[in-house]
Amino acid sequence: MNIKEARQSSKMTQEEVAGYLGISRVTYGKMERDPELITLCDAKALSELFGIPLEDIFFSSDCNKTYSSAKED
């Protein structure tokens, strides 16, 4: 779940979330479009606000797959 989906599930507007973070709506909108702009402090606040794990803010669900270890011949 990305922060846009989390915000929509929480029935909050971008303006409300931006106010919670103490930033402009425009800045928050940029964070939704480009998660690389999210600071660790903002991610922690968003995690608490939306009730989602911190990892979900930075990593998509396809990053949670398990890799097998390489075998040497």
N, CA, C and O atoms as a GROMACS GRO file, in nm:
protein
  292
    1MET      N    1   0.085  -0.117   0.000
    1MET     CA    2   0.000   0.000   0.000
    1MET      C    3   0.090   0.124   0.000
    1MET      O    4   0.179   0.136   0.084
    2ASN      N    5   0.067   0.214  -0.093
    2ASN     CA    6   0.145   0.337  -0.093
    2ASN      C    7   0.071   0.444  -0.012
    2ASN      O    8  -0.040   0.421   0.036
    3ILE      N    9   0.134   0.561   0.005
    3ILE     CA   10   0.072   0.661   0.092
    3ILE      C   11  -0.056   0.721   0.033
    3ILE      O   12  -0.143   0.765   0.108
    4LYS      N   13  -0.068   0.722  -0.098
    4LYS     CA   14  -0.192   0.772  -0.158
    4LYS      C   15  -0.307   0.677  -0.124
    4LYS      O   16  -0.415   0.721  -0.085
    5GLU      N   17  -0.283   0.546  -0.138
    5GLU     CA   18  -0.385   0.447  -0.105
    5GLU      C   19  -0.419   0.452   0.044
    5GLU      O   20  -0.535   0.442   0.083
    6ALA      N   21  -0.316   0.468   0.128
    6ALA     CA   22  -0.338   0.476   0.272
    6ALA      C   23  -0.420   0.600   0.308
    6ALA      O   24  -0.510   0.593   0.391
    7ARG      N   25  -0.388   0.711   0.244
    7ARG     CA   26  -0.463   0.836   0.269
    7ARG      C   27  -0.609   0.820   0.226
    7ARG      O   28  -0.700   0.858   0.300
    8GLN      N   29  -0.631   0.762   0.109
    8GLN     CA   30  -0.767   0.743   0.061
    8GLN      C   31  -0.844   0.646   0.150
    8GLN      O   32  -0.963   0.666   0.174
    9SER      N   33  -0.778   0.542   0.198
    9SER     CA   34  -0.844   0.447   0.290
    9SER      C   35  -0.883   0.514   0.421
    9SER      O   36  -0.981   0.478   0.484
   10SER      N   37  -0.802   0.613   0.460
   10SER     CA   38  -0.829   0.687   0.583
   10SER      C   39  -0.930   0.799   0.561
   10SER      O   40  -0.966   0.871   0.655
   11LYS      N   41  -0.976   0.814   0.436
   11LYS     CA   42  -1.073   0.918   0.399
   11LYS      C   43  -1.023   1.058   0.437
   11LYS      O   44  -1.098   1.141   0.489
   12MET      N   45  -0.896   1.081   0.410
   12MET     CA   46  -0.836   1.211   0.438
   12MET      C   47  -0.800   1.278   0.305
   12MET      O   48  -0.776   1.212   0.204
   13THR      N   49  -0.797   1.411   0.307
   13THR     CA   50  -0.754   1.486   0.189
   13THR      C   51  -0.604   1.509   0.197
   13THR      O   52  -0.542   1.495   0.303
   14GLN      N   53  -0.546   1.545   0.084
   14GLN     CA   54  -0.405   1.583   0.084
   14GLN      C   55  -0.382   1.701   0.178
   14GLN      O   56  -0.281   1.706   0.248
   15GLU      N   57  -0.474   1.794   0.179
   15GLU     CA   58  -0.465   1.913   0.265
   15GLU      C   59  -0.459   1.874   0.412
   15GLU      O   60  -0.381   1.930   0.488
   16GLU      N   61  -0.542   1.778   0.453
   16GLU     CA   62  -0.544   1.734   0.593
   16GLU      C   63  -0.413   1.667   0.632
   16GLU      O   64  -0.359   1.694   0.739
   17VAL      N   65  -0.362   1.581   0.546
   17VAL     CA   66  -0.236   1.512   0.576
   17VAL      C   67  -0.122   1.612   0.578
   17VAL      O   68  -0.035   1.605   0.665
   18ALA      N   69  -0.121   1.703   0.482
   18ALA     CA   70  -0.017   1.806   0.478
   18ALA      C   71  -0.018   1.888   0.607
   18ALA      O   72   0.088   1.918   0.662
   19GLY      N   73  -0.136   1.925   0.653
   19GLY     CA   74  -0.149   2.000   0.779
   19GLY      C   75  -0.093   1.921   0.897
   19GLY      O   76  -0.026   1.977   0.983
   20TYR      N   77  -0.120   1.792   0.900
   20TYR     CA   78  -0.069   1.705   1.006
   20TYR      C   79   0.084   1.704   1.006
   20TYR      O   80   0.147   1.704   1.112
   21LEU      N   81   0.142   1.703   0.885
   21LEU     CA   82   0.288   1.700   0.872
   21LEU      C   83   0.351   1.838   0.885
   21LEU      O   84   0.472   1.850   0.903
   22GLY      N   85   0.269   1.943   0.875
   22GLY     CA   86   0.321   2.079   0.881
   22GLY      C   87   0.389   2.122   0.752
   22GLY      O   88   0.485   2.199   0.754
   23ILE      N   89   0.336   2.072   0.638
   23ILE     CA   90   0.390   2.107   0.507
   23ILE      C   91   0.276   2.152   0.418
   23ILE      O   92   0.159   2.141   0.455
   24SER      N   93   0.308   2.204   0.300
   24SER     CA   94   0.203   2.247   0.208
   24SER      C   95   0.140   2.127   0.138
   24SER      O   96   0.199   2.020   0.130
   25ARG      N   97   0.018   2.147   0.086
   25ARG     CA   98  -0.050   2.042   0.011
   25ARG      C   99   0.030   2.007  -0.114
   25ARG      O  100   0.036   1.890  -0.153
   26VAL      N  101   0.090   2.107  -0.176
   26VAL     CA  102   0.170   2.083  -0.296
   26VAL      C  103   0.288   1.991  -0.265
   26VAL      O  104   0.318   1.899  -0.340
   27THR      N  105   0.356   2.018  -0.154
   27THR     CA  106   0.470   1.935  -0.114
   27THR      C  107   0.424   1.792  -0.085
   27THR      O  108   0.490   1.696  -0.125
   28TYR      N  109   0.312   1.778  -0.016
   28TYR     CA  110   0.261   1.644   0.012
   28TYR      C  111   0.224   1.572  -0.117
   28TYR      O  112   0.253   1.453  -0.132
   29GLY      N  113   0.162   1.643  -0.210
   29GLY     CA  114   0.127   1.582  -0.339
   29GLY      C  115   0.250   1.530  -0.411
   29GLY      O  116   0.246   1.424  -0.474
   30LYS      N  117   0.360   1.604  -0.402
   30LYS     CA  118   0.486   1.558  -0.463
   30LYS      C  119   0.534   1.431  -0.395
   30LYS      O  120   0.589   1.342  -0.460
   31MET      N  121   0.515   1.420  -0.263
   31MET     CA  122   0.556   1.300  -0.191
   31MET      C  123   0.475   1.179  -0.236
   31MET      O  124   0.529   1.069  -0.247
   32GLU      N  125   0.346   1.199  -0.263
   32GLU     CA  126   0.264   1.088  -0.312
   32GLU      C  127   0.313   1.040  -0.448
   32GLU      O  128   0.314   0.920  -0.475
   33ARG      N  129   0.352   1.134  -0.533
   33ARG     CA  130   0.397   1.098  -0.668
   33ARG      C  131   0.540   1.045  -0.671
   33ARG      O  132   0.574   0.966  -0.758
   34ASP      N  133   0.622   1.088  -0.577
   34ASP     CA  134   0.763   1.047  -0.575
   34ASP      C  135   0.805   1.015  -0.431
   34ASP      O  136   0.856   1.103  -0.361
   35PRO      N  137   0.783   0.891  -0.387
   35PRO     CA  138   0.813   0.853  -0.248
   35PRO      C  139   0.959   0.875  -0.206
   35PRO      O  140   0.989   0.876  -0.086
   36GLU      N  141   1.049   0.892  -0.302
   36GLU     CA  142   1.189   0.919  -0.266
   36GLU      C  143   1.204   1.053  -0.194
   36GLU      O  144   1.307   1.078  -0.132
   37LEU      N  145   1.103   1.139  -0.203
   37LEU     CA  146   1.107   1.269  -0.138
   37LEU      C  147   1.068   1.263   0.010
   37LEU      O  148   1.083   1.361   0.082
   38ILE      N  149   1.017   1.149   0.054
   38ILE     CA  150   0.969   1.136   0.192
   38ILE      C  151   1.088   1.119   0.286
   38ILE      O  152   1.172   1.030   0.267
   39THR      N  153   1.094   1.205   0.388
   39THR     CA  154   1.201   1.192   0.488
   39THR      C  155   1.163   1.082   0.587
   39THR      O  156   1.047   1.042   0.595
   40LEU      N  157   1.260   1.035   0.660
   40LEU     CA  158   1.234   0.932   0.760
   40LEU      C  159   1.138   0.984   0.868
   40LEU      O  160   1.052   0.911   0.914
   41CYS      N  161   1.154   1.110   0.906
   41CYS     CA  162   1.064   1.168   1.007
   41CYS      C  163   0.920   1.174   0.956
   41CYS      O  164   0.826   1.141   1.029
   42ASP      N  165   0.903   1.216   0.830
   42ASP     CA  166   0.768   1.220   0.772
   42ASP      C  167   0.712   1.080   0.756
   42ASP      O  168   0.592   1.059   0.778
   43ALA      N  169   0.795   0.985   0.719
   43ALA     CA  170   0.750   0.846   0.703
   43ALA      C  171   0.701   0.791   0.836
   43ALA      O  172   0.600   0.721   0.841
   44LYS      N  173   0.772   0.822   0.943
   44LYS     CA  174   0.730   0.776   1.076
   44LYS      C  175   0.594   0.836   1.112
   44LYS      O  176   0.506   0.766   1.164
   45ALA      N  177   0.578   0.964   1.086
   45ALA     CA  178   0.450   1.030   1.115
   45ALA      C  179   0.338   0.972   1.031
   45ALA      O  180   0.228   0.949   1.082
   46LEU      N  181   0.363   0.947   0.903
   46LEU     CA  182   0.262   0.888   0.815
   46LEU      C  183   0.227   0.746   0.858
   46LEU      O  184   0.110   0.707   0.854
   47SER      N  185   0.327   0.671   0.900
   47SER     CA  186   0.305   0.536   0.948
   47SER      C  187   0.209   0.537   1.067
   47SER      O  188   0.117   0.455   1.075
   48GLU      N  189   0.232   0.629   1.159
   48GLU     CA  190   0.146   0.640   1.277
   48GLU      C  191   0.007   0.690   1.239
   48GLU      O  192  -0.093   0.638   1.289
   49LEU      N  193   0.000   0.789   1.152
   49LEU     CA  194  -0.128   0.847   1.111
   49LEU      C  195  -0.216   0.744   1.041
   49LEU      O  196  -0.335   0.733   1.070
   50PHE      N  197  -0.157   0.669   0.948
   50PHE     CA  198  -0.235   0.575   0.868
   50PHE      C  199  -0.241   0.434   0.929
   50PHE      O  200  -0.317   0.350   0.882
   51GLY      N  201  -0.162   0.408   1.032
   51GLY     CA  202  -0.161   0.276   1.094
   51GLY      C  203  -0.104   0.169   1.004
   51GLY      O  204  -0.152   0.056   1.002
   52ILE      N  205   0.001   0.205   0.929
   52ILE     CA  206   0.066   0.109   0.840
   52ILE      C  207   0.212   0.095   0.881
   52ILE      O  208   0.269   0.187   0.939
   53PRO      N  209   0.274  -0.019   0.850
   53PRO     CA  210   0.415  -0.037   0.884
   53PRO      C  211   0.503   0.064   0.809
   53PRO      O  212   0.475   0.099   0.694
   54LEU      N  213   0.607   0.108   0.873
   54LEU     CA  214   0.701   0.203   0.814
   54LEU      C  215   0.756   0.151   0.681
   54LEU      O  216   0.774   0.229   0.588
   55GLU      N  217   0.783   0.021   0.673
   55GLU     CA  218   0.838  -0.038   0.550
   55GLU      C  219   0.746  -0.018   0.430
   55GLU      O  220   0.792  -0.002   0.317
   56ASP      N  221   0.615  -0.018   0.455
   56ASP     CA  222   0.518  -0.004   0.346
   56ASP      C  223   0.529   0.131   0.277
   56ASP      O  224   0.489   0.145   0.161
   57ILE      N  225   0.580   0.230   0.346
   57ILE     CA  226   0.594   0.363   0.288
   57ILE      C  227   0.709   0.366   0.188
   57ILE      O  228   0.701   0.434   0.085
   58PHE      N  229   0.814   0.293   0.218
   58PHE     CA  230   0.933   0.296   0.133
   58PHE      C  231   0.941   0.181   0.033
   58PHE      O  232   1.002   0.195  -0.073
   59PHE      N  233   0.881   0.067   0.067
   59PHE     CA  234   0.896  -0.051  -0.017
   59PHE      C  235   0.760  -0.100  -0.064
   59PHE      O  236   0.667  -0.114   0.015
   60SER      N  237   0.749  -0.127  -0.193
   60SER     CA  238   0.625  -0.182  -0.246
   60SER      C  239   0.614  -0.329  -0.209
   60SER      O  240   0.713  -0.390  -0.168
   61SER      N  241   0.496  -0.385  -0.225
   61SER     CA  242   0.474  -0.525  -0.186
   61SER      C  243   0.561  -0.620  -0.268
   61SER      O  244   0.595  -0.727  -0.219
   62ASP      N  245   0.597  -0.585  -0.391
   62ASP     CA  246   0.679  -0.675  -0.471
   62ASP      C  247   0.824  -0.678  -0.422
   62ASP      O  248   0.903  -0.762  -0.468
   63CYS      N  249   0.860  -0.590  -0.331
   63CYS     CA  250   0.996  -0.592  -0.272
   63CYS      C  251   1.004  -0.689  -0.156
   63CYS      O  252   1.112  -0.712  -0.102
   64ASN      N  253   0.892  -0.746  -0.116
   64ASN     CA  254   0.889  -0.834   0.001
   64ASN      C  255   0.904  -0.981  -0.034
   64ASN      O  256   0.886  -1.068   0.051
   65LYS      N  257   0.939  -1.010  -0.159
   65LYS     CA  258   0.955  -1.150  -0.196
   65LYS      C  259   1.085  -1.206  -0.138
   65LYS      O  260   1.179  -1.132  -0.108
   66THR      N  261   1.089  -1.336  -0.125
   66THR     CA  262   1.204  -1.404  -0.066
   66THR      C  263   1.297  -1.452  -0.176
   66THR      O  264   1.254  -1.508  -0.276
   67TYR      N  265   1.424  -1.428  -0.156
   67TYR     CA  266   1.525  -1.474  -0.252
   67TYR      C  267   1.597  -1.594  -0.194
   67TYR      O  268   1.628  -1.598  -0.075
   68SER      N  269   1.624  -1.693  -0.280
   68SER     CA  270   1.700  -1.809  -0.234
   68SER      C  271   1.848  -1.776  -0.242
   68SER      O  272   1.889  -1.695  -0.325
   69SER      N  273   1.926  -1.838  -0.157
   69SER     CA  274   2.070  -1.811  -0.159
   69SER      C  275   2.134  -1.880  -0.278
   69SER      O  276   2.089  -1.987  -0.321
   70ALA      N  277   2.237  -1.820  -0.331
   70ALA     CA  278   2.308  -1.878  -0.447
   70ALA      C  279   2.388  -1.998  -0.402
   70ALA      O  280   2.451  -1.997  -0.296
   71LYS      N  281   2.386  -2.102  -0.483
   71LYS     CA  282   2.462  -2.223  -0.451
   71LYS      C  283   2.590  -2.223  -0.532
   71LYS      O  284   2.591  -2.188  -0.650
   72GLU      N  285   2.697  -2.262  -0.467
   72GLU     CA  286   2.826  -2.273  -0.537
   72GLU      C  287   2.841  -2.413  -0.591
   72GLU      O  288   2.801  -2.510  -0.526
   73ASP      N  289   2.900  -2.425  -0.709
   73ASP     CA  290   2.924  -2.559  -0.768
   73ASP      C  291   3.058  -2.612  -0.728
   73ASP      O  292   3.096  -2.722  -0.768
   0.00000   0.00000   0.00000
